[in-house]
Amino acid sequence: MATTIQISQRLQQALNKKKLFDRETYEEIIWDLLEDTMELSDETKKNIECARAEFRTGKYYSHEEVKRRLGV
């Protein structure tokens, strides 16, 4: 169900500055702002910890190594 809200001209201008592309809706902008304050899922937390463990044990490739392997 859609609803209408009233916002000030100042807030509208601030939201317009947050747009990543011209056709982005205010709803998309608000969701992006809310996402920054949301709790990470358990799966995401687990993936982050796995990535940190791999980094600590040296299981990663540098940017230069990736470019060399891809021939870039």
C-alpha positions in Angstrom: 0.0 0.0 0.0 1.5 3.3 -1.0 1.1 6.4 1.1 1.9 10.1 0.7 4.1 12.1 3.1 4.8 15.7 3.4 8.4 16.9 3.5 9.9 20.4 3.5 11.5 21.9 0.5 14.8 21.8 2.3 14.5 18.0 2.9 13.5 17.5 -0.7 16.6 19.3 -1.9 18.7 17.2 0.5 17.2 14.0 -0.9 17.8 15.2 -4.4 21.5 15.6 -3.6 21.6 11.9 -2.5 20.4 10.6 -5.8 22.8 8.4 -7.6 21.0 8.7 -10.9 18.3 11.1 -12.2 15.4 8.6 -12.2 16.1 7.3 -8.7 12.9 7.6 -6.5 12.7 9.0 -3.0 11.8 5.6 -1.8 15.0 4.1 -3.1 17.0 7.0 -1.5 15.3 6.4 1.9 15.9 2.7 1.7 19.6 3.3 1.0 19.8 5.6 4.0 18.0 3.1 6.2 20.2 0.2 5.1 23.2 2.0 6.6 21.6 1.7 10.0 20.3 -1.9 9.7 21.8 -4.9 11.5 23.9 -7.3 9.4 22.4 -10.7 8.9 24.0 -13.7 10.6 25.0 -15.0 7.1 26.7 -11.7 6.3 28.5 -11.7 9.7 29.7 -15.2 9.1 31.0 -14.3 5.6 32.9 -11.3 6.9 34.5 -13.4 9.6 35.5 -16.0 7.0 37.0 -13.3 4.8 39.0 -11.9 7.8 40.3 -15.3 8.7 41.4 -15.9 5.1 43.1 -12.5 5.1 44.9 -13.3 8.3 46.2 -16.6 7.0 47.4 -15.0 3.7 44.7 -16.5 1.5 44.2 -13.5 -0.8 45.5 -12.0 -4.0 46.8 -8.5 -4.3 45.3 -6.2 -7.0 48.5 -6.5 -9.0 48.4 -10.4 -8.8 44.8 -10.4 -10.1 45.7 -8.2 -13.0 48.8 -10.3 -13.8 46.7 -13.5 -13.7 44.0 -12.0 -15.9 46.6 -10.5 -18.3 45.4 -6.9 -17.7 
